[in-house]
Amino acid sequence: MMSASNASEPHLAPVKFSRLSRRGVLLGLSGLQLVMAGIGAASLILGLYAGEVVIAFPVVGICAVFAFVGVGGRKLIEWAPIGARWLWRSAGGQLIYRRRIVKPRPAGTLALPGDAARLRQWLDPETGAVMIHDPHAATLTAVTFVSHPAFVLLDPAEQERRVVSWGRVLATACRSGRIASVQVMERTLPDSGRGLAQWWDSHGNHDSTWASTTYAELIERAGPAGEQHASTISISLDMKVAGRASRAAGGGMKGAATVLRQEMTTLLAALRSADLSPSGWLGPGDLALILRSAYDPAVAGALERHGDLGRNLATAGPVAVTESWGSLRSDSAHHCVLWISEWPRSLVFPGFLAPLLLSSGIRRTFTLLYTPIRTDRAARDIRKKKTEYISDAAQRQRIGQIEDAQQSAEYQDVLQQEADLTAGHGVLRCTGLVAVSANDPDELERGVAAIEQAAIQASCETRRLWGQQAQGFVVAALPLGRSV
């Protein structure tokens, strides 16, 4: 019999994630699959009318293979847009980026490759924070450093309290209605030894003795051998949704910055109430150091130790980038981006990502991209999904197709989302990405294999972004709030 003291002890509540929806346009088939099925059926009908059915068999077979044979988690026809875009970029020479040293960038732009070259910087005079403007996506982004204690070392009661507090932070972003995305990024880098050096400068005995000299040399050599974890949170303002408030605040970038400042203040208050310690919004120098370290990890420690060196945001991008089908090469490192295609399907506790986040000896960046969905839009999407699931079930029953467990589980997830929305909770779309970096291709493959095994221990499934490494790296490794 359980005692009263044990019954009153708080405990961690397990959580469950919704499954990745694989619902298609009709009977579980996507639009491209239906196109291939239609081409095959039309060829067969024409062959019957022409009396040459045998000629139509190769076309029907090819359409069936493209529509129903899967490779790498996708059907062959679903690889067509990715392959076509890859060939287009390859023919246009867009897979190779080289910075033009003699040709300066336009004022206010970032020296980043690919579609990230359109980003602009705006320095807020009131907070001193740098805001990143994406003119195509109409977003304005600010970034802050966040420090926090090790979650796995806390007692269950404190862990539960922090989980609830973090839920309130995300709920704040949902209720705003003007937030395009919230990005949480945690990265590992070689420790620069700056903390040890600062301690030695403040507390060390700086004389010319053998012990003092030896101790100073030991600190200088041992510092870069360590590993540090840094966390940032990026908040992106949807400038289209906030257009009226921006015009009321003066219009243009100045008005948008005023609206974003309001959201920044709200977010800081929510973070502090969740016992997180934001260290202020990043200025141009701090953001430049993050961007440069992402593309060139070998110089990260040196840049952090040498004050203002490398803190010019206009030149903080890579010198050279070469993209291949399954990886990315930039300056001193090779990179590979993995997408978390499936979150845990069974009940897990909030610390389930510990094997992935605490993996040592691997330079990686873990990113969670939250996209808040407005309440009216979320309700409309849920009603649409319910209608489609019910109509697909009726169609399968009419043609005698068996209802499988996965479709039933996805429908139950939709009903659970509807119940949570009715109870007043917000709806967020969560995207997880992991960018792995290494010095050479062999080390990169070993690091990717280790991260995949760590994800399996965390009850997650990962998928390599074939043909999308450059775009995925900007989203996964840079705190710019880019969408996928």
Steps between C-alpha positions, in 0.01 A plus 500: 500500500641839400550751779352849493843660468585292194161568343547876528847501342494663157609291206579559136208446266582317177411667172406376156560660160274501201606284210625636172192511282529295184151579382478561128252667269297185439526158665836588649652592163675833451435729207808379310402138557152568365653664192714193431202270561291712260769483231519123537123460487470729197771304317321173573166636376657636180667164443168321537331731250789471255520124538867522605484426871850355500646838406337660804649250748845667520341838569271351766794320660716812510216704651436232762868490597524878532172525692533213748869407540665686788865597546633676808157553654349654185335364190707533183266760353533710817874527434424668165465860635815465711698352212373761253596785733841343557564469127385859446735630768784283373457626144498859625816457708315561826657206682830683537539827689815710514511834673618785282754667722566790263130570451340620825147406592224764488461688825270330751515151345646177638779313323314169489466255210188386318161650568628631835685772307178702491502549879549852634610627839333774701661637815239597758615828661303445822612149595823476300377170357553403140181397319514282190253595229392250236328710229361196314350325802410837662647410839712688752708291742682567827724257691587462868740277693339285769672323790337228708595221743540143383146363474597137562665590833184655647260310722167384349298775668726772359503335158119493492482864606741606228314301236175676593676838499647437154152408379384843614780660297382323185139585583602867513632473145175336387277764655692788346382432147788706358780248549605318184734254675702434813834325454682324785860413409752309710852458363825343611833664427856445616553699818716802429645498852390857553339423837814334634714785368278760665513315832880477481526871417286587803622252760835370380839587642675661204865478594793355313523179698508162335163402652326814374641463148411131482146561627442777244619274218275219624193725498584624151527146365218333694232763434439428128486124572167531680147530362237762564125510443328823397125555465318776315136587442394688188164671459369599156231758440253451216509847345187436292287408799648785704455751217235708674698524823814586304327783316366633830859500636636703209508253213793343320781324679478741791136407566568129458792525742272669754249214477776241524635677807164448669514128422860486623401653833215251539729209415767610748241519778371154411853355494584646841177361644610159369829534696703546183768768492505703177816706467359776285445524129790434268678790338674490160828375647349208691290388204800530269697269729223237487473515120873478450534214750228302326677505163855489641502317838880479506534873569214526751723479805755744362232755410348480848837552666608795286244765585363686199666282238247354254202693639410687183155374398542618141791254447404224743393250237706220349782548251417187300208255498461189286176304515471133408197271489536384860737743674640853504859627505577845640840645588650268765218248548269251335133507602196276476142587599256243638126550534311344790230337291324325788469601863433230765179312426472364853484678835835655595619727778610861431871412518479254212740706284788456747685237289492736204587823682765356731697310235863601545786517253273608213460854376132538433222756511151401607213724393131500586291727280156577642241647266195631691165447331225752562198359682253559216734356242583200720128429553438524126789264421380248758146503358643449151714208614204338678285530189774352281565210734129415525448525121812288433376237746162491330665468158724216621200321646312542173776338294577236763841632607607406852541777758852482647610597851714793388206684342292444812784630720538814285127565529522465880785753497275745316225449759752558780618823336139615477446423869818690597399797287153504658661491846686822421842367400691633201598299195860503380672324216835373624790424265821343631832518315853389591807638320814289547843649428840331465848563363489239222239284322587182691466672837173652379353160415602366841338799667180458298485130594547587868224763487265254328562247777446767766171592332393135513574498874281811527215311322530728196554431132734710287524545127782651300406800288614378162531781246403764758815534711570870437146610579480268800832622641385863504188396693671254735833668582423875484269674753322705233151359540486373143211274406533167323 
